[in-house]
Amino acid sequence: MTRLELAKKGIITEEVKLVASAEGLTPEQLSEDIASGVSVIPINKNHKITPIGIGRNMRTKINANIGTSKDKISIDEEIEKLEVLVKYGADAVMDLSTGGPIKELRSMMLKKSPIAVGTVPIYEAAVRAAEQKGSIAKMTEDDLFAVIEEHGANGVDFVTVHSGLTMKAVERLKKEGRILDIVSRGGSFLLEWMIYNEKDNPLYEQFDRLLEIAYKYDMTLSLGDGMRPGCLADATDRTQIEELLTLGELRDIAVNSNVQVIIEGPGHVPLNQVELNVKLEKEICKGAPFYVLGPLVTDIGMGYDHITAAIGGAIAGAAGADFLCYVTPSEHIRLPSIEDVKEGVIVSKLAAHAADIAKGIKGAIDKDIKMAKCRKALDWNGQIGLSLNPEKVRAWRAEIPPTESEVCSMCGEFCAIRTVERALKKGS
């Protein structure tokens, strides 16, 4: 039986107990949330990792994407990225490889990753079709499902499947007149296949087949947003909502079939529409965990898109989004470096943390209170230890050392905290 099936039967597993304890919930409460589809524990039955929960009343989790491309192939570097993203607190990792020994890298990641691993099977299926048949459009439905089966058997914990990208949505896209039609790579592959073959999306048409594979391996389905907006001007349009409505229907089918499911969301969204997008997903998809890319709240942040995404991510998380996909400084420019991965994870963790404080997640503000007390005490070791990147803070402090060790070189002898403390002591 799958985790969802067990939860429906009222059977509380050790995984549920572990996640509930980590999140400050009762096992019974978490089990009920899993049974109703508002929370998930994404672990393939063939993958041994520490379980995490994504969903209602739990910490906002973050995912980090890595993987090779045809222009940069280094398994060693990708494994080093994995080590870095785990070190700095990512809760999950996705392998988005489209070049080189894709199978070998996935195998290595599953072997070495202590956190949940996700993939986008259409990427590998498309690469195989292009290499073996000369065109993505010549991929068969069986080719695609064979790759999904392979990922499940390998131990992949969750897969992004763009099942909501239907012919109906494509017709809506043609009428809509978007600036950027489709920016989802998986979505673009499927669109090309659908138009060339004059068939609807096999991930939609054969959703039962997809569910059979997911059920077999207890693999969580992350229903992808192939029609997500790629710029602010396209946000929250009819095309996006058309797909979301389909995802809501597929969510119901998956939960009824005892398969855990997550809903993916945008994308590029103006600040004033972020909360609306979360509320729409939660309403249409009956509270299913919401996994957002950013959202990026401006289109002109090249080189700084980890920041534009963190702004949107904090607002989305505070509004109820459950899972943030990080964005690195090199988004829209190139394959991320190891340093880009580190910066992306840290900034996304800050966004998730800010969201958790706003949501009132139990214990979320505790470290902030500790930091404030360390600052009051001018305890620099304590402040550094509580930061998300202690090495950076320590190095920066050493670059311009203060004359007096208990203050910093910004204020020096005029440190406000020390000045006030001395004055108050004198006044008493």
C-alpha positions in Angstrom: 0.0 0.0 0.0 1.1 3.6 -0.6 1.5 6.2 2.2 -1.8 7.8 1.1 -3.6 4.5 1.2 -2.2 3.7 4.7 -3.2 7.1 5.9 -6.8 6.6 4.6 -7.0 3.4 6.6 -5.8 5.2 9.8 -2.5 3.4 9.9 0.2 5.7 11.3 3.7 4.7 10.0 7.1 5.5 11.5 7.7 8.0 8.7 4.6 9.9 9.7 5.7 9.8 13.3 9.2 11.2 12.4 7.8 14.0 10.2 5.1 14.9 12.8 7.7 15.1 15.5 10.0 17.3 13.4 7.1 19.6 12.5 5.5 19.9 15.9 2.4 18.1 14.8 0.6 15.0 16.2 0.9 11.9 14.1 -2.8 11.7 13.9 -3.2 15.2 12.5 -0.5 14.6 9.9 -1.9 11.3 8.9 -5.4 12.9 8.4 -3.8 15.6 6.2 -2.0 13.0 4.1 -5.3 11.1 3.7 -7.1 14.2 2.5 -4.4 15.2 0.0 -3.3 18.4 1.7 0.1 17.1 2.8 2.6 14.6 1.3 5.7 12.7 2.4 7.5 12.2 -0.9 9.6 9.1 -0.7 9.9 6.3 -3.3 9.7 2.9 -1.7 13.1 2.1 -3.4 14.9 5.1 -1.9 16.1 5.3 1.7 16.2 8.8 3.0 15.1 10.8 6.0 11.4 11.7 5.4 10.2 15.2 5.0 6.7 16.5 4.9 5.3 19.1 2.5 1.9 20.7 3.1 -0.5 22.1 5.7 0.9 23.4 9.0 4.5 22.4 8.1 7.6 24.4 7.5 7.9 25.8 3.9 10.3 23.5 2.1 12.7 24.4 -0.7 14.0 22.5 -3.7 17.2 23.1 -5.6 17.7 22.2 -9.3 20.9 20.8 -10.7 21.9 18.8 -13.7 24.0 18.8 -16.8 23.3 20.3 -20.3 24.9 19.5 -23.6 27.2 22.6 -23.1 28.4 21.5 -19.7 28.8 17.9 -18.6 30.6 17.1 -15.4 29.1 14.5 -13.0 31.8 15.4 -10.4 30.6 19.0 -10.4 27.0 18.1 -10.2 27.7 15.8 -7.2 29.6 18.7 -5.6 26.6 20.9 -6.2 24.5 18.2 -4.4 26.8 18.3 -1.4 26.6 22.1 -1.3 22.8 22.3 -1.5 22.5 19.7 1.2 25.0 21.5 3.4 23.1 24.8 3.1 19.7 23.4 3.9 17.8 22.3 0.7 15.0 19.9 1.5 14.9 18.3 -1.9 16.9 18.3 -5.2 15.8 17.9 -8.8 18.0 16.5 -11.5 17.1 18.4 -14.7 19.9 16.9 -16.9 19.6 17.1 -20.6 23.1 16.2 -21.7 25.8 13.6 -21.1 25.4 10.3 -19.1 21.9 11.2 -17.7 21.3 7.7 -16.3 24.6 7.6 -14.6 24.1 11.0 -12.9 20.6 10.1 -11.7 22.0 6.9 -10.3 24.8 8.7 -8.5 22.4 11.3 -7.1 20.0 8.7 -5.8 22.8 6.9 -4.2 24.4 10.0 -2.5 21.4 12.2 -1.8 20.1 12.2 1.8 17.1 14.2 0.7 14.2 13.7 -1.7 15.2 13.5 -5.4 12.9 14.6 -8.2 13.2 14.5 -11.9 11.3 15.6 -15.1 11.1 12.3 -17.2 10.0 14.1 -20.3 13.5 15.7 -20.5 15.2 12.3 -20.8 12.5 10.9 -23.1 12.9 13.9 -25.4 16.7 13.7 -25.4 16.5 10.0 -26.3 14.1 10.7 -29.1 16.3 13.4 -30.5 19.4 11.2 -30.4 17.8 8.0 -31.6 15.1 9.2 -33.9 16.2 12.6 -34.9 13.3 14.5 -33.5 11.4 14.9 -30.2 8.2 14.7 -32.1 9.0 11.1 -33.1 8.9 10.0 -29.4 6.1 7.4 -28.8 3.8 7.3 -25.9 5.5 4.0 -24.9 8.9 5.7 -25.0 7.7 8.4 -22.5 6.1 5.9 -20.1 9.1 3.6 -20.3 11.3 6.5 -19.0 8.8 7.3 -16.2 8.8 3.6 -15.2 12.6 3.6 -15.2 12.7 6.7 -12.9 10.3 5.0 -10.6 12.2 1.8 -10.5 15.5 3.7 -9.8 14.0 5.3 -6.7 13.0 8.8 -7.8 10.8 10.3 -5.1 8.8 12.7 -7.1 8.4 13.4 -10.8 7.2 16.6 -12.6 4.6 15.6 -15.2 2.9 18.3 -17.3 -0.4 16.5 -17.5 -2.5 19.6 -17.6 -1.1 20.8 -20.9 -4.0 19.7 -23.1 -5.1 20.5 -26.7 -7.8 22.6 -25.1 -5.1 24.6 -23.3 -3.2 24.9 -26.5 -6.2 26.4 -28.3 -6.6 28.8 -25.4 -2.9 29.8 -25.8 -3.4 30.5 -29.5 -6.3 32.8 -28.7 -4.6 34.5 -25.7 -1.9 36.3 -27.6 0.8 36.0 -24.9 4.2 37.7 -25.2 6.0 34.5 -24.2 3.9 31.6 -25.3 5.5 28.7 -23.3 8.7 28.9 -21.2 8.4 25.5 -19.6 10.9 23.2 -21.2 8.8 20.1 -20.6 5.8 22.0 -21.8 7.5 23.0 -25.0 8.5 19.4 -25.7 4.9 18.2 -25.3 3.5 21.0 -27.4 5.8 20.1 -30.3 4.9 16.4 -29.9 1.1 17.2 -29.8 1.1 19.5 -32.8 3.3 17.2 -34.9 1.4 14.0 -34.0 -2.0 15.7 -33.9 -2.8 14.0 -30.6 -3.5 15.2 -27.1 -1.0 15.0 -24.3 -0.3 11.3 -23.4 0.3 12.4 -19.8 -3.3 13.6 -19.8 -4.9 11.0 -22.1 -3.2 8.1 -20.3 -3.3 9.6 -16.8 -4.4 6.2 -15.4 -1.2 4.6 -16.8 0.8 7.3 -15.1 -1.0 6.6 -11.8 -0.3 2.9 -12.1 3.5 3.6 -12.2 3.3 6.1 -9.4 1.3 3.7 -7.2 3.7 0.9 -7.9 6.7 2.8 -6.5 4.8 5.1 -4.1 6.2 8.0 -6.2 4.7 11.4 -5.7 3.4 13.2 -8.8 4.2 16.9 -9.1 1.7 18.1 -11.6 3.7 20.6 -13.7 2.6 23.9 -15.0 3.6 23.8 -18.7 1.6 27.0 -19.3 3.1 29.0 -16.5 3.7 32.6 -17.3 7.2 33.5 -18.4 6.8 37.2 -17.9 4.7 39.5 -15.8 2.4 40.5 -18.7 1.3 36.9 -19.1 0.6 36.2 -15.4 -2.8 34.9 -14.2 -4.2 34.8 -17.7 -6.9 32.4 -19.1 -4.3 30.0 -20.4 -2.7 29.6 -17.0 -6.0 29.1 -15.3 -7.2 26.7 -18.0 -4.3 24.4 -17.1 -4.8 24.9 -13.4 -8.5 23.8 -13.7 -7.3 20.6 -15.4 -4.7 20.0 -12.7 -7.4 20.3 -10.0 -9.4 17.6 -11.7 -6.3 15.4 -12.0 -5.5 16.0 -8.4 -8.8 14.5 -7.4 -8.2 11.4 -9.6 -4.8 10.9 -8.1 -5.9 11.2 -4.5 -8.8 8.8 -5.2 -6.2 6.4 -6.7 -4.0 6.6 -3.6 -1.2 8.5 -5.2 0.3 11.5 -3.5 0.2 14.7 -5.5 1.7 18.2 -5.5 0.6 21.1 -7.8 3.2 23.3 -9.5 2.7 27.0 -10.0 4.2 30.0 -11.6 6.5 31.5 -12.7 6.7 35.3 -13.3 4.0 37.1 -11.3 3.5 40.7 -10.3 3.8 41.3 -6.6 0.1 42.1 -6.3 -0.9 38.8 -7.9 1.2 36.4 -5.9 -1.3 35.9 -3.0 -4.1 35.6 -5.6 -2.3 32.8 -7.4 -1.8 30.8 -4.1 -5.5 31.2 -3.2 -6.6 30.1 -6.6 -4.5 27.0 -6.4 -5.7 26.2 -2.9 -9.3 26.6 -3.9 -9.2 24.8 -7.3 -7.0 22.0 -6.1 -8.6 21.5 -2.7 -5.6 22.5 -0.6 -3.1 20.3 -2.4 0.5 21.2 -1.6 1.6 24.1 -3.8 5.1 24.1 -5.4 6.1 27.5 -6.9 9.1 28.5 -9.0 9.9 31.8 -7.3 7.6 33.4 -8.3 9.8 36.1 -9.9 8.2 39.5 -9.3 10.0 41.4 -12.0 11.4 40.4 -15.4 14.5 42.6 -15.3 16.4 40.9 -12.6 19.0 39.1 -14.7 22.0 38.3 -12.5 19.8 38.9 -9.5 16.9 36.6 -10.1 17.5 34.7 -6.9 16.4 37.9 -5.2 13.4 38.6 -7.4 12.4 35.0 -6.7 12.9 35.2 -3.0 10.7 38.3 -2.8 7.9 36.4 -4.5 8.7 33.2 -2.6 8.3 34.9 0.8 4.9 36.3 -0.2 3.8 33.1 -1.7 4.9 31.1 1.3 3.2 33.5 3.7 0.0 33.2 1.6 0.1 29.4 1.9 2.5 28.0 -0.7 4.2 24.9 0.7 7.3 24.3 -1.4 9.6 26.8 -3.1 11.8 26.0 -6.0 15.0 28.0 -5.7 16.3 30.3 -8.4 20.0 31.0 -8.8 21.7 34.3 -9.8 22.4 32.8 -13.2 18.8 32.0 -14.0 18.0 32.9 -17.7 21.8 33.2 -18.4 23.6 29.9 -18.0 24.0 26.6 -16.1 24.5 27.5 -12.5 27.9 27.2 -10.9 28.5 25.7 -7.5 28.6 29.2 -6.0 25.3 30.0 -7.7 23.7 26.9 -6.2 24.9 27.9 -2.7 23.5 31.5 -3.1 20.3 30.2 -4.5 19.7 27.8 -1.6 20.5 30.4 1.1 18.3 33.1 -0.4 15.4 30.6 -0.9 15.9 29.4 2.7 15.5 33.0 3.9 12.3 33.4 1.9 10.9 30.2 3.3 11.9 31.2 6.8 10.3 34.6 6.5 7.1 32.9 5.2 7.1 30.5 8.2 7.3 33.4 10.6 4.4 35.1 8.9 2.4 31.9 8.9 3.0 31.4 12.6 4.7 28.0 12.2 5.6 26.7 15.6 9.2 27.6 16.5 9.9 29.5 13.3 10.8 32.8 15.1 13.0 31.1 17.7 16.3 31.6 15.9 15.5 35.2 15.2 15.0 35.8 18.9 18.3 34.1 19.7 20.0 36.3 17.1 18.5 39.4 18.7 19.8 38.3 22.1 23.3 37.6 20.7 23.3 41.1 19.1 22.3 42.6 22.4 25.1 40.8 24.1 27.5 41.7 21.3 28.1 37.9 21.0 29.8 37.7 17.6 30.3 33.9 17.7 26.7 33.4 18.5 25.6 35.7 15.6 27.9 34.0 13.2 26.7 30.5 14.3 23.0 31.5 13.8 23.6 32.9 10.2 22.8 30.8 7.2 26.4 31.3 5.8 28.8 31.5 8.8 31.9 31.3 6.6 30.9 34.4 4.7 30.0 36.4 7.8 33.3 35.4 9.5 35.3 36.3 6.4 33.6 39.7 6.0 34.1 40.6 9.6 37.8 39.7 9.3 38.2 41.9 6.1 37.8 45.1 8.0 38.4 44.2 11.7 37.1 46.7 14.3 39.5 48.4 16.6 37.4 47.1 19.5 36.6 43.5 19.3 33.1 43.7 20.7 31.7 46.0 18.0 31.8 46.0 14.2 33.8 48.3 11.9 30.6 50.0 10.7 29.9 51.9 13.9 33.0 51.2 15.9 33.1 53.2 19.2 29.7 54.7 18.3 27.9 51.3 18.4 24.3 52.0 19.2 23.7 48.8 21.2 26.7 49.5 23.5 26.0 53.2 23.8 22.4 52.6 25.0 23.4 49.8 27.4 26.0 52.0 29.0 23.6 54.9 29.2 20.9 52.8 30.8 23.2 51.4 33.3 24.4 54.8 34.3 20.8 56.1 34.5 19.9 53.3 36.9 
